[in-house]
């Protein structure tokens, strides 16, 4: 290999940093374009990861070490503004007016968090004591005690599953997959922090797909006395004292249910990122009906986009856990390596 | 002269249609309620009859409403309807003048040029002959346009045109043939007897030059008479029933007969008054979702043929856009709701669990409505505003109250709805309140039309907040925000409230005028009345509306309906707000601005 082939990675979250590190290690000339001021993506905001309870910072640090070891060029606070298609190559223009040639491109623009204000009946940004799982995770990471808006210890907390997922009215048919276990994880964390609090989880289905998840769910019920109620929330209303009245149907007992709680946590789902949509336009890629990027083959080529030379890594293709994202990024690196070797 | 044989098809057809119309009119009138019949008898001698005659002239003959929609389309209808009407009237006068009496056989006026082959004499004779030719020319120009419209409806401002069925085709063909055949028949007679005028005589001369006229005279008059006869006989099974029935509709409406929540004679009259002009097709937003068989014209047709499917009946937003465009003024929404009530099995819950305790006494009852509970920032804004204005109000459905009942009525569940209505009515009447404020146009419609709340003003919050502003109870402040205002269907077309929301908004923001607003406003697509449409189809309807908003680049989209707000929010990045939120946002900012600055505490002073 006389001159290393060039790869551009767009999006420097978990998938983007991992695929870039691996390709750099394999000797490619990698440039990572990140829109934020630092890489690491949403992982930087997470407190602890399921199922191990390991601090997210440890995983982030590990990934960051790899980045530093395999020094490659990272351009932060930059967007991709234009793409010119060559014969088997690309010319990527950035918002910083750089023109970067590439033999292959990796798109790892990730997901966006469902905007809970779109589900106005749940009262997010209307009522102070309605927060999202992301808000809760950020607060847990900051290490501050979890309180109501008035600063009191919450006595009753309700977790609401499937906010913006599997919801035709929001236009999202897909399951975001990670929120069920996130709910179990966060409920358990709160139960540990607030042993006196009553915690309820309102769910449609609980999808405990990972090997240890089922035991987490069991432990949440048996050890932490978290109550799981099968029923979707219809609406939340605020009482004069700032507590919330929530209405749902307990579909196992077949009765409508009303409950007074101090804090409501909305387990918000994953939606295709705005940047992902933007990349789909720039690179003229096919998207699934739910908006995530389409892979060339759902069994065999899960890292290839509908355009030759453009590879996909991570949650731009659909909801994934952090672990799955890392796997997907690694398989992307290998796929790109093969592609560039045979080019 | 003996009655020629060729006049029989015409005479038989005419007798048939006249007796048919008499019989169905009697059946329809018998199917009205007793009070409706009394009303009609009482009003017949009054000014309502004169007004009805005037309206018949303006709408059934001159077609003023169609003129407004498109002048060419209007001319086509006027030339045919008014022209034909005058042709009959002037033809009769011509015969009456000629025979110096009004008692002559009817065929003699219809087939006057055959009955009286002698050329016109004197001023009156020439005047009539010229007039009759002029009227025939007028009608023929309309027929020509009608031919052209069949092939190119866009030239008439219509994107779509209705599909014809067998009865329609027969009647249409007959109608298209009547006047050209009349021209030929009169032309042939003119060629033989020189009794034509400026149109028929040249036609006759031309025909005489190329055809053996004596052989043709009888056959062409036969053909003309047959065309008339076929048209009359086909009329009951075609859309042309609207011509006589529309007149009946105009009279009944002027006498004060209104649509009821069950099918009656008036419903039948309205159904048969539909001319299937297809103007309603263009205004229907279901087209945006590619749904093309549920529009009002098709539903009326199926009701008439008693072949209506649930799919067609329920796949409608009840937005009322077709109704405001209907040149005949048929109550399309009410007919559809009535039909839903008639065709749905009553779900009929007892609602035993609805028990009313004593209502608190208040000046104003506030009813947010189910949809407002799903958009809590509207509810919250209203509460804050009512508190700020120190209104003595009772929030009736804050914790527990049944639905207003309108969605049930729209779904055809009238009996169930009436139970909810009775329950809510008791609560409101017990409170002693004189004003009922609602936040949802769907509730507003049913409270003001079906609740019968004596001495209680029903007001949408747009009206009520405007009243509070006008009384000086809410401060105003104009911000430079540019907004578009979306008229909710039930508030706008449904209840005629267009100005109050705009006046209120004008106090707080800069309002942009849109192309489709007020009566022409689109439906957001979220309507509860459609229980057949898919979410994706709704989204397509919504996106089409949002596209128009985008053209005006507004800072905010403002509406007065929680359902519209919910629907739009899901489809756009632009902020969507209810009027109440706009007002509260401004009022709360003014409150903050008016407060004296709070002394900043030093960090060490902050109580831990």
Interface residues (C-beta under 8 A of the other chain):
Chain A: X117 X118 X120 X121 X123 X126 X127 X168 X169 X170 X171 X234 X235 X236 X237 X238 X245
Chain B: X373 X374 X375 X376 X377 X379 X380 X398 X399 X535 X539 X565 X566 X569 X570
